[in-house]
Amino acid sequence: MVKRSVVQRGVVGRAVVGAVGGVMLVGVGTAAMAAHPDAEDTSAVEIGVEIESVGALTMTVDGTQSTLVEDGSTEEFRQFTGELPNVTVTDDRSDAPEGVYWYVVGQASDFVGDAGQAPIGPEHLGWTPAMVTESSSGAVGEGQEVGTVLDAVGEGPGLAGEELFLLTLDSQEAQAENGSWTANADLVLRTETDVAPGSYSSVLTLSLFEDGQ
C-alpha cells in the first residue's frame, strides 16, 4: 500500500488573505466616517495585508497498491520485484519562491503476515527511483538507489528510514522549466531463503516537503 502526505501552503495562504481582507474593508469605512469636516479631531489607521501567491505545491500518486512477485531468487536469498506507481509533484503557484527547495522522501513499515508470521523488516525493501519527466537542465532529479540489508547497494539499508525519492534545489527554476514532474521506482524485496510462506503487506509513505536554503 502506498500512502502520501502533502504540503499545501497555497491553500492556507488564501484562507488567511480572505480574513484580513474583511478587516481591511471595515477599517477603510471607519476612516472615511472620521474624516467628516465638522469633526473635532481626526486620526488615521494604516491597514496592511500580505497576499501570498495563488496556487499550491501538491503531490499525487497514480495508485495506492503495488504487488511484488518472485523474480531473480538465488541460493542466498529470495527476491520479489515490482514497481511504485507514478508519483507527480505539481507547482501551479503564481509566484514560486526563489532559493527554496522541495523534495519527496519515502519510508516503509514492516511487512506483516496475514497468518501471524514473523514480520519482514523494511530494511529488506529497496528501490531505484527514475524520472518519467525528463529535465534538460537538471532542475529536478531522482534520489539514489537504495539497496536492501541483504545486498547493501547504494544508500540504505532498505527503506527503514526516510530515503530521498525526488528533489529540486530551486522551486522557481523547476517551475520555470516544467510545472509538473513525474517519477517512479523499481521496488525489490529480498528475504532469507527460509522466510515463512504466506501473504505480507507493508505501507510505503511518501511525503512532500518544501524548505528554505
Disulfide bonds with the S-S distance in Angstrom:
none
